[in-house]
């Protein structure tokens, strides 16, 4: 059993939403943390249909259960399947003083039906796929960048079959059944183009042309990926520009295995261009997980001049600048972005390059060149970015 870095509270002071993409391990973590709690699985069709037709039954069942004494929190898995249950949950939080763990893989339907998400009566938690920190001695970077971050896929000897099933089931269940888009073949084509553009600056017009749809449709499709937690935008850092900068956002998928499958990458090997893109995705994955699990609330962005000089990740208001290079041969050209950025923003606390080198280095002008091992250890110990 892999110990997850997200620690759920044993003694609940308030209810919470636990969001995360399908197969991130949300259900397993909830069952492990609260083994004696009432567990309502809305992926079970019979259970889902029962509450869809008569959501008040949940209230009646839990009123009866509280008289006998129940372990809290009450767990409701895949809450987005029956967003009307949130009215009942709201009432029970207020009147029965019950605590809930509401688990879901898509906030889209919930937001549409209940925009306030219980009006702040439940905190938001998020679970990512596996991190290097969680895998510890079992961490294999090449395996992780090929299989992806989801526990079941990473541990499998046949990840491609599982990834194929995952993508198809996602298209069928999350998109078709929830009617998020009308044209499934068109969206499927978009997914492939979006995967090919992972870690890159988004050009809506180019993608729309390749998909034969409008710019508006492409933006809506990206919003679906974000709402279903399959990816997220990385904005450009635009404060106090001294030279012309690129302002369009980038987009990163939440799981590199899904990217590999959609873009038909095959086996990606170290030192290749595709490995470099996957490596950049992983560095942000690790940063995001640390940020959420440790309650840091950092803001992430990227910085790029129109001339091409770029830094992959900016943290907060230019506190830290981090570049990801999936190579063990770090040259002066690889340091160009980190050296250009200091000309415009000279108050940066640390400039860091994460790479495949075996031994850490420190350049004469203060750039920390870290190995993968050092990056993981320093990040999760709080020494890298606080």
N, C-alpha and C positions, 0 to 999 in steps of 0.2 A: 504493500500500500504506500503510495507516494503522499507524503505529508504536504498539504497545500499551504502556501504562504498567507493566504487570506484567512484570518482568524475570526470565526463567527463568535459572537458573545455567548458565553455559557449562561450568564444571568442577564436576562433581557430587561432593559429599561424601556425600550420602545420597539415597535414593529419595524420590519425592514423589507425592502424590495431587494432581491438578489438577481441582477441581470447578467447575461452572458450569452454568447452564441451557443447553439445546439452542440452538444458533446464536449463542452468545456469542462464538465464535471460538477455542475451545480447540484443536481439531485444526489449524487454520491456524497458530496460534502455536507449537505443538509441532513441526510440520513445518518451519516457518521457522527455528526455533532449533536443531533437530537434524535437518538434512536427510539425513544419512547413517545415521541410526539404524534399527534393525529396527522396523518399524511393523506392529502387529497390529490390524486393524480389526474389532471385534466387531459393527459394524453390518452387515457383510457376512454374509448368512445362512449361506453355506457355511462360512465360518470359524467363526462362532458355534456352529453345530451340531457341527462337528468337536470343538471344545474342550468343549462341553457333555457330549458322549458319552464323550470320552477326554481329560480335562484333563491327564493326565500327558504327553501328546504335546508340550506346550509345553516341559516340562523336557527331554525328549529332543532336541527341535529346537535348543534353546539350548545344551545341552551340546555338540552337534555343531558349532554355530556358533562357540562360544568357542575351539575348537581351531583354527579358521581365523582367528580374530581378528574381533571385531565392535565397531562403534561403539556407545557407550553414551550415554544410557540406552536400554533397551528400552522402546518405547512400546506400551502397550495401551490402545486407545481404547474407551470405553464399557464399562469394567470391570464395571459392575453387571449387565451381560447374563450374565456367567458368573462369579459370585462365588466358585465353587470354585477358580478359577485362583489366588486369593490364597494358598491352601495351597502351591501350586507356587512362586509368587513368593516367599513366605516362605522356603521351603527354598533357593531359588537365591540370595537375599540372604545367607543364612547360610553356605552351602556353596560357592557359586561366586563370591561377592563381586560379583555383578552389581548394577547400579543400574537402577531402573525409573522410568518416568514413567507413572503410572496415571491415566487420564483418565475422568471420568464426569459424568453429568448427574443422578444420583440415588443418594444414599447409603442409601436405604431398604432395598433388597435386600441390599446389602453388610453393613449393620449387623445385619440379621436373621441372616445366615449366618456372619458373622465380626465379632462385636461389638468386638473389640479393634483392628480395622483394622491388622493387622500388628504389634500390640503396641508402637506407637511407633517402628517401624523405618522409617517413611516420614512425612515432614512433610506438612502440609496447606497447599495453595495454592488460591486461588479467583480465577476470572476473571468479571468483570461485563461487561455490554454497554458500548458506547462511552461515554466521558466527554467533556465539553467540553474538558478538558485534552488528550486524545488527538486530538481533531478540529482543535484549534488554529484556523488561519485558515478552515477549512471548517466551523466550528461555527455552526450556525443553530438558535437555541433553539426557534423556532416549529416548524421542521421536526422537530427531535428530539422535541418533546413530542407531535407528531402521529404520526410514523413509528415511534417507539420507539428503544431503545438498541441493538438487535442490528444489527451491521454491514450485513448483507444488506438488512435492512428500511430502515435509515436512508438507504442509498445508492440505493435503488430509486425509479424513477419511478412504480411501481404498488404501493406498500406494502400496500394493503388486500387485494389478492389474496394476497400472501405471508402476511399476518397470518391471513387466513381459513384458508389451508392449514396454517399453524403450529398454530393452535388445534385444528383437526380432527385433524391428525396426532398432536398431543400426547394428545388424548383416546383415539385409536386405539392408539397405540404404548405410551405410558407408563402409561396407565390400564388399557385393556382387555387388552393382551398380558401385562402384568405382574400382572394380577388384583389391583390395589390396591383396587378397589371392585367390588361386584357389580352395582350399579344405575347404569349409565352415564348414562341420561337424567336421573336424580336428581342425579348429580354435575355434569352439564352445567348444570342449573338453578342449582345451588349456585355454580358458577363465575361465572355472570352476577351473582348477588346479591353475591358476594364482591367482584367488580370494582366494582360500584356503591358498595361500602363502602370502597374503597381510600382510605387515609390517615385513616380515621375510627375511632373507638373501637368495638371489637367487642362487640356484644350478641348472645350466642349464642342466647338465647331468641327474639329477634325474627327472626334469620336462620333458625332452625329452623322457626318458624311460616311464614315465607314459602316455605321449601323443602318444607314438609310432611314433615319428618324430625325425629328426636330431637336434643336438645342434644348428646348423645354423638356422634352421626353428624356433626354440624357440626364438632365439635372434631377428629374423625378426618379429615375432609376438609381442614381447615386444616393439619393435620399433614402430609398428603400434599403440599400445596402447598409447605410448608417443606422437606420431605424431597427433593422433586424440584427444589428451588432456584428455584421460581417466585415465591417471596415470603418475607417474614420478619415476625415480630412485633416491635413496638416497645413495651417495657414502660413502665409508669408509674413515675416517680420517687417513691418512697414514704419515703425516709429523713427523719427528723427533721421530720415535718409539724407546722406550727403552726396550720394551718387545715385544714378538711376537704378532702381531695383525691380525685380520681377514680383508681381503682386498676386498672380493666380495661385490657388492652393494646390497641394499635392494630395494624393489619396493612397492610403495603405490598407491592404486587407488585413483582417484580424488573424488569419491563419495562412502561413506560407505554403502548407500542403495543398490547400484549396487553389492558391495561385498557380502552383506547379501543375496541378491537374487540368485546370481550365486552359492554361496556355500551352499545354502539352510539352512541357520542358524536358521530360524524361529524367534521367539521373544527372543531377547537377554536381559538378566536381569542383574542389577548391582551385582557386586561381582563374576560374572562368568568369566571363562577364555576368552570366546568370547567377553564379554563386555570389558575386559581389552585390547584386540586387537583393538576393535573398538574405544576405548578411545584414544589409541596411534595414530590411524589414524586421529582422530579429532584434537588432539593437534598439529600435523604437519599441518593439514588443516588450523587451526587458525593462526599458525606461517607464513605459506606461504602467506595467504591472507594479513596479516599485512605487510609483507615484500614487496609485490607487490603494494598494494594500497597506502602505505606511502613512496614509492620510497626509500627504505632502501638499497636494493641491497646486502643483506647479503648472504653469502654462507652457505649452510646447509650440514651436514654430520652426520655420527654416529661413535662411537668408541667402539670397542670390542676386548678384549684380547682373545687369543686362549684358555685360561683357563676358559672363560665364563663371566668374569666381563664385563659389558657393560653400556654405556650411550646412550640413544635413539637419542638425537639430540645435535650436536655440532654446534655452530654458529660462523662463521668466523674462524680465526686462534686461536681456543681455547679461545675465549673471554667469551663465555657462554656455560654451559653444562646443559642440561635439560632432566630430566627423567619423563616419564608419567606412572602413576600407577592408574588404575581404581578401587581403593579400598579406604576404610576409615580406614583401619587398617595398618598403615605404621610401619614396623618393621626394625630392624637393617639390615636384609638381603636385604630389598628394597633399602637401602642406599649404598650397597656395591660398585656399579659401580661408584657413585659420590665420594666415598672415595678412590677408587683405582686410578681414573684418576688424582687426585691431586698429586699422587706420581710421575707421569711421566710428568705432565704439571701443574706446581705450580703457573702459572701466570693467571689462570682463574679468571675473574672478579666476576662471580656469578655461584653458583651451585644451581639448582632449581629442586624441585620435585613437579609435579602437581598431585593432588590426589582428592579424594572425601571427605577429612576431612572437618569439618565445620569451624574450627578455625585454622588460620595460626600458624605455629611453626617455630622456628629457633633453629637448633641443636648447641651444644657446639662448633663444628668445622665449623660452618658457612654455613650449608646447609639450604636453604629456602624451607620449605614444605608448599605449597600453596593450598588453596581450589580452586575449579573451578571458583568461583566468583572472587576471588582475581587475579587469573591468567588472566582472560579476562579483568578485569578493568585495571590492571597494564600493560598488554601487549599493549592495544589499547591507553592508555594514554602516552605511551612512557617511562614508568618508569621501565619496566621489562628488556628490552634489548636495549633501546635507540631508 
